[in-house]
């Protein structure tokens, strides 16, 4: 989120919010022929320009189910992730599982589990196309392997192949109709395609089958807020927080909605709660700076941006906002310092800040005349 000037010395907040082409959305990644209840989350941001709103929405890349801690190699088979050897080593899979015998369902499951674990390893190593091949092999051996369809969908999504991802998720749902995680991942893919009604339906189905799904409530809240349905969005955030009180992303997005409604003091309180739970939450400090800016609390605003930069030294938006804050105080030298730093981080923002500084100079010259 960034601040934009209005006039030469007076600034309002122009922020990025609720972009639904989530480029780093997290999916539910399953770790075997069973369900896992342990989950880890990552945070991703996506910015779109919307002058009426105030924040960089954070969508939890949720629900990555805990990856298997089991090794996928043995003393007789050492996996080499060198792409040149992938095909050779894929062909070695049957030899690696000596128990596999024609007609043995149990041994087929073991072989499918091997391919699945290999897919997890490859996906975690960033070899997404190879991971897809591994998941496909596991499905050939064990067609009911709904977790493999789900994880294959994740790989497709990360390759920006959203239609293929949705097809894979739907295969998983066909096998397991109450598969909340697959519905959740469908919601992410639909949102990235701009299909908001389908995304909403998918998130709601995820919640129907898993009522204690805080991440699904959070993402549904983002979707509702993007359509201006703030009351409904707030209710979803409230539910997410009740289910998961130590949920910094929910407080963060709650702050964004409050700021978008002009409730800047409440927004600041929400950001502070997010920061208390996640002290290195640079984006929350940056947004809090914008809320302070809207209240004319320039000292607190500057301190918030500085903290954001301290936590995230390559945070271009914070440098940009700090430059505008200095400029609002008439400190063009400090504003230009932020411009110099921005040149190596984000040339577009640097150029934008530079021309704002130039415009201030021009207007001050007119006043002298």
N, C-alpha and C positions, 0 to 999 in steps of 0.2 A: 504494500500500500504506500502511496506517496501523496504528498501535499502539493497543491497547485496554487499559484498566486492569483489573487483577484485585485487588480490595481497594482500600484508600485510598491506599497509598504504593508499591504494588508493581505492576509492569507487565509484561505479556507482549506479544508482537508478534502483532497480527492483520493479516494482509496480504491483498492482492488478487492473484489469480493465475489464469492460464490461462483467462481469459474467452474463449469461442470465438465470441461474436457480434462479430467484429472489425469495428468501425465504420469503420475507416480502413485496411482491408487493401489492400495494394498489389498490383496485377495486372501481368501482362506486357503491355506496350503496344508493339505492333510498328509499324515505321515505313515499311513499303512492301511491294512485291512481292518481298521477299527477306528472309532472316533476318539479324538483327543480333546480334553477340556482345557489344556494349557494353551494360552495364546499370548502372542507378543504383537505389539503394534508399532508402526512407524508413522511418521507424520510427513505429509507432503503438502505443498502449497501450489496454488495455481492462480495467476492473477489475470483479471479482465477489467477493463475500464468501466466504471459505473459511478458517475459523479454523485449519485444520491446515497451511496452506501459508504461504510467506513471500516474497512478491514481487509486483510488478506485471509480469506477463509482457509481454515485448516481442516482438511478431510482426513480422518484417520484412515490410513492405508491398512485398515484393520485386518484383523482377524486372520493374521497369518498363524495358522495352528502350528504349534511347536514342531520344528523339524526333528526328524528322527535322530537320536543320539547314537544309534547303532552304527557301527562301521559297515561299509558296504564292500570292503575288500577282505581277502583272506590271505593266509600265508602262501597259498598257491596261485593267487591272482592279484597283482598289483595294478590298480587302475591308473592309467596315464591320461591326463586331460588334454594332451597334445592332440589337436584336431586331426593331424595327419594319421594318427593311429586309431581314431574312433571306430571306423568301419571294421578294422581288424579285431578290435576288442569287443565290439558288438557281436561279432560272429563267434566269439569265445564263450558267450553266455551259457549255452547249453552244457559245455564241458565243465563250466564252473559250478554247475548244480548237478552233481553226479546222481542225486536221488531221483532226478526226473526220469520217469518211465512212461511210455505211451499208455494212456488210459488211466493214469493215476491222478484223480482230481486234487488230492492233497499235495502231491508233488507239483502239479501244474500251478497251484496257488503259490507254492514256494518259489517257483521260477518267475511267476508274475510279480511276486513281492520283490524279487531281485531286480527285475527291470524297473519296478516302481522306485525302489531305493536308488537305483542308478539315475533315474530321472530327477529325483530330488537333488542328488549330488551335482548333476550337470546344471540344473536350473540355478542352484545356489552359486555355482561357478560362473554363471553368466552365459553358459552354452545352451541357449534356449531352443534352438532348432534341434540340437542333438537330444535335449531333454524330451522334446515332443516325440522324437523317434523312439526313445526308451518307453515313454508312456503308451505309445501305439503298440509296441511289442507286448507290454503287459496286458493290454486290452485284448489283443489277439489270443493270448493264452487264457485269459480269464475275462470274458466279455462283460461280466457283471461288476467289474471293478470301477465303481462309480467315483471313488477318490482319484483314480487315474484320469478320468474324463475331466474332473474338476481342475486338477493341477495342469493338465494339458491346456485347458481354457486359460489359465493364468499365463502360461507361456505365450499363447497366441495374443493375449491382451498386451503383454509387455512388448510384443513385436508390432503392436498397433493393428493387429488383425482382429478387429472387434467382432465382426460377423462370425468368424471361425470360433472365436472365444465363446460367443453366445451359444453356438451350435453344440460345442463341447459341454457347456454347463447344462444345456437342456437334455443332453444324453444322460448326464448324471442324475438329473431330476426325474427322468423317465424311469430310471432304475430305482431311485429312492425318492418318492414323491414328497417326503417331508424333509428334504435336504436343505436346511436353512442356509448353510454356508454357500451352497451353489446359487440359491436365489439372491443372496447378498452380492455375490460376485457378478451375477447377471445385472443387478442394479448398477454396479459400477460401469460395466461395459455399455449398457444402454445409455447411461448418462454421458459417456464419452462420445456416443454417436448422436447426442442431442435428442434422444427419444425420452423425454421427461415423463410422460404418462406411463410408459413401460418400466422405466426405472423406479417410479413410485410404487407401481404394482409389485415389482420384484422385492423392494425393501419391505413392503407391508407383508408379503408372503413370508419373508425371512422372520419377521417379528411374530407372525401367526404361529409358525412352527417352533420358534424359540423366543418366548416372551421376555426372557432375561438377556437380551442381546443389545447391550448398550451402544455398540458401534453402529448397529443398524438404525437405532433411534437417532444417533448423531447424524448419519448421512441422510436419513429421511428429513431431518430438520434442515439440513443444508439445502436440500431440494425444495422444500416448502419456502424457505426464506428467499431463494432465488426467484420465486414467483410472487414475492411480496406477501406471503401468508405468514406474517410474523407471529401472530398469536399461536397458530398451530406449530410453528417452528419452535417457539419458546417452550411449549408443552412437551415437545419431543426432547429438547435439551434437558428439561427438568427430569424427565423420565430416565434419560441416560445418566444423569448425575445421581439420581436415587439408586439406580442399579450399580453404579460405580462411582462412589463419592470421591475417589482419588483420580479423577478423569480430567486432566488439565485441558485437553483439547475441547471438551464440552464447555468448560468455563470460558475458554478463549472465544469460541464461536458465539457463546451467549453474550459476551462483551461486544462482539461485532454487531449483533442485532440491536443491543441497547444503544450503541453509538449511532447506528443507522436511523434510530428513532429520535435522536437528539438527546438521549439520556446519558450524557457523557460521564457524569459522576458515577452512575451505576455501571457504566462500561468499565471505568477505571477500577472499580471494586472487583468486577469479574476478572479483569486482567491480573489484578493482584493475587486473586485466588489461584489462577492458573500458574502464576510465577511461584507462589508458595509451594505448589505441588511439583513444579518443574523449574528449579532456579535458573537453568540455562536456556530458558524459553525466549530466545532473541526476538522472535516475531511478536510475542506478547508485549515486550518492552517497546518495540517499535510502534505497535498499535496504541499502546498506552500514551506514548509521546504525542500521537495524533489527537487523542482525546484531550490531553492537556492543552494542546494547541487550540482546539476548539473553545476551551474555557479561558484562553488568554493567559495560561500559566506557563510562561515561556521558560522559566528556570527549570521547572519540573520536566517540561517538554524536552529541553536540551539534555538534561541528565538521563532521560529515558533513552534517547537516541544513542547517547554515548555508551550506555550500558549494553544496548543491542549490538553496537559495533565491537565492544570489548568481547562479547560472547561469540560474535560471528564476524570476524574481521573482513570478510568479503561481502558483507551485506549491503549491496548497492543502494537499496531503497532507504536504508537508515542514513547513509551518507547524504543522499539526495535530500531527505527530510531535514537533516541537520543543517545542510547548506541553506535551505529555505528559512529555517528558524533563525540562523545567524543574520540572514538578509532582512528578516522582519525587524531585527534590532538595529539595522543599519550597519552591521559589521560585514562589509563586503570583502574584506581581506580574509576573514575566516570562511566566508561562503566560497571564495575562490579556491581556498585550500581543499574544500570538499570536492570542488569541480576537478582539481588536479588528481585527486585520488580516484574519482569516478571514471576518469578517462581509461584507466586500465581494468575497470570492473564492468562498466556498462556504458558504451559510447553514446547510446541514445539518451540515457538519463543525463550523462555528462553534458551533452549538447543542449538538452532542454534546460538544465540549470544555468549553463553559460548564457543562453539567450534571455533568460529571466533576469539575470544580473545585468546584462546589457540594457534591457528595457528599463530597469530601475535607474540606471545611469542616465538614459535618455530623458526620462521623465523628470529627474532631478535637474538636468540641464535646462529643460523647459521652464521649470519653476524659477531658476536663476534669471532667465531672460524676462 
